[in-house]
Amino acid sequence: MAKARRARKEEAKHAGDATQAEKADVVGKERRTNPSRRQPQTILEHAQQLIYGERNKVYKHPNENFANIANLWNAYFTAILGRPDVSSTLSVEGKFRVNQIDVAYMNILQKVARGATAQTHLDTVVDVAGYAGCIERIILGK
């Protein structure tokens, strides 16, 4: 990381752009001194930053967001189970309900399906880690 910072600074100096070099130094210093601005070191750290930061602000706590998703999925599955082509081939006794943790696992399965055809797409791996982190938050009430 320090090498990349020095390289950017040197590149900016050689290009005659002192302002760019100074800016690179300030950004690097801020990342070193302000952990919230620090680039994540691992996929798990990146996922944690997302689920406690940006995604939490946009979608709210996973317990609340996944409850909303579960309600929508339950309505969808209820409609599916009422279809003649489905109800005649399924043996479901009583009603079943999807809960927040089911939502997380089903989303992980969606990412697994995507990963099967795009194995080097790291965003999918980050999402899987993020959903696992959401399960932890729901279970532990974080």
N, C-alpha and C positions, 0 to 999 in steps of 0.2 A: 504494500500500500504506500509506504514511504517512497519507494522507488518510482512508482507511478506519479506521485505528487511532484517529486523532484524533476522527473522527465517532462511533465506538463509545464513546470516553471521554467526549465531550461529552454524548452521549445518556444515558449512565449518570449523569452529574452532574445533568442536568436532571431525571432521574427520581428524584433524591434517593438514589441508591444509590452511595455513595462506594466501597464495597467492590468493586462491579462495575467501577468506573472504574479502581481500583487494579489489579484483576486483569487488565483489558485492557492496562494499561501494562506489567505484569510479563510477560505472554505476548508482547507485542510486542517487549520488550527481549530476552527469551530467544530469540526467532526471529532477531533481528538478530545476537546474539552467539554463538548455537549453530547452526552450519550444518545439523546433522542435524535440527533442529526447524524450519528455514526452509521455507516453502512453496515448492514447485517453481515456477519461472518459466515453463517451457515443457512441452509434452507429453513431449518427449524426456527432460528432467530428471526429470519425474514417473516415467516408465517406468524410468529408471536407478535411482531411489530404490527402486522396487519390486523390480527384479530383483537388486539387490545387498542389499536389506534384507528386508522382510516376506516376499516370495515365496521368496527364497533360504532363509530360516529354515524356512518351512512345507514347501516342496517339495524343498529341497536344491539343489545346483548344477544348472544346466540340463543339463550333460553326463550326470549320473546320472539325473535325472528323465526326460529325453528318451530315455535308453537303456531305462528301464522302459516308457515309452509305446511305443517302437519295438518292443520284445518283444511287447507286447500286440497292436499293429497287425499285426506279422508273423504271429502266430497267427491273427488274424482274416482277413488276406488269404490265408493258406494254406488256411483253411477255405473261403473264397469261391472260390478257384481250383479247389477240388475239387468244387464243385457242378456238376452237368451243364448247367444253364442258363448258367453262366458259362464253363466250360471249353470248351464247344462254340462259343462266340462269340469267345473270346480266343485269340490266338496268342502265348503266352508260352513262350519257350524257356528251360529251366532254372528255377532258383529266383531270386527277387529278395528282397532284404533292405532293410528300411527302417532308416535310421540316425538318429542324434540330430538332424542338420541337416534331414533329411527331415521329422521330426516338427515342427520349428519352421516350416518352409515350409508344411506342411499346415495347421498351426494359423493361420498368416497367411492362407491361402486361406479357411479357415473364417471368419475375421474379415472378409475382403473380401466374402464372401457375405452376412454380416450387415450390413456397411456399405452394401451395395447397396440394402437396404430401410430402413435407419436411418442415413441419411447425416449426421445432426447429433449422433449419439450419440458423444461424445468418448471414452468409456471404450473403445470399439472401437479408436479411433485409438491410444490409449495402449497397448492390448494389442498392436497391430501393431508399434509401436515397441519394446515390451518383447521380443517374439519376435525382432525384428531384433537387439536388444542381446544376447539369449541366443545367437544365431548367432555374434556377435562373441566372446562369452566362450568358446564352445566352440572356435572356430578359434584364438583367441589363448591359450587355456588360462588365462583369468583367473578 
